């Protein structure tokens, strides 16, 4: 053995623990689709027909206030990208909601135990009905009340009732999602793991996962001055799948006046920057929040709300946050319009750079592997949400889906 070999062996021994931590804590992309939005529906307003009702209302708003490609583009101050309007209409027909959360927290409020018990059972049965019928959104689940002392027992009871109903109906799918509201400590995440262990044993379910709702200052900065989000992901023992920013609770907690609470306020950007840093490389998705300016009222009011929403959606996408919340059916047209425009505008340039990276042409860029991964991820996200077709991607990139997934460093799922 040479002296250099001996040195390398010594480095392997010294760095073995660090290597193990890196592999365990930063496994990379999970290889699953990230929805472009999460729709929140109060539990007492949810039923088996909710998705269809949202689609109908969204299509009615689009027909009334953005019936043509030029009209819709002008309404939101976006260029009339080719095919976008037709794709938005098709999306509202085929998959109007990508991710649905039945809300037992702020959107539902505080009710008597009997009333919330009934709502949990009824909503779970309605969701099971849609799963069996094949009409449930690909991702779906519930948001429970926080594990703070006043709401802890109620949140756990609702989760147990809801999961129990789904399990008994055989309706727990890979798309089932739990959102834990108003997290304030790492210990609450550890407690949520204990809760899920107990629920799984009680109902014989597959492994359950959950999202952390980041809507308190304590989630961003702990009492000792340290950032807690990364520790929360670790405390989740592999069960944490997402970090969702809560626009209004977080802004209000920092004393931001109601008129200025927004997804683009500096305090929001700081929180989301911390979330992105903590989630990077972990496979945990990051979601932006919502706007409470709804597209309702007369034509001018609807267009103004669409312009704001589309701009905020685009802003999030440009900052690498690919998901947000929608709170009203008429927000669906502006969500999909902004998302589809973003991907279609960037498709040809991204494809040209990928072709060049793969040695099939010139693009004017000297891209490194990390940028190639981002380019491939951009293209894959565009296909998954319906902004572009796989045939377009095949033609423009000359790369197979497997090759794109490899470049994007995605784990291929069997």
HELIX and SHEET records of a PDB file:
HELIX    1   1 UNK A    3  UNK A   25  1                                  23    
HELIX    2   2 UNK A   43  UNK A   45  5                                   3    
HELIX    3   3 UNK A   50  UNK A   65  1                                  16    
HELIX    4   4 UNK A   69  UNK A   76  1                                   8    
HELIX    5   5 UNK A   84  UNK A   94  1                                  11    
HELIX    6   6 UNK A  113  UNK A  133  1                                  21    
HELIX    7   7 UNK A  152  UNK A  168  1                                  17    
HELIX    8   8 UNK A  186  UNK A  203  1                                  18    
HELIX    9   9 UNK A  217  UNK A  220  1                                   4    
HELIX   10  10 UNK A  229  UNK A  235  1                                   7    
HELIX   11  11 UNK A  247  UNK A  253  1                                   7    
HELIX   12  12 UNK A  258  UNK A  260  5                                   3    
HELIX   13  13 UNK A  266  UNK A  279  1                                  14    
HELIX   14  14 UNK A  299  UNK A  318  1                                  20    
HELIX   15  15 UNK A  331  UNK A  357  1                                  27    
HELIX   16  16 UNK A  369  UNK A  385  1                                  17    
HELIX   17  17 UNK A  390  UNK A  397  1                                   8    
HELIX   18  18 UNK A  401  UNK A  407  1                                   7    
SHEET    1   A 8 UNK A 285  UNK A 287  0                                        
SHEET    2   A 8 UNK A 240  UNK A 245  1                                        
SHEET    3   A 8 UNK A 210  UNK A 214  1                                        
SHEET    4   A 8 UNK A 176  UNK A 180  1                                        
SHEET    5   A 8 UNK A 139  UNK A 144  1                                        
SHEET    6   A 8 UNK A  99  UNK A 103  1                                        
SHEET    7   A 8 UNK A  37  UNK A  42  1                                        
SHEET    8   A 8 UNK A 324  UNK A 326  1                                        
END                                                                             
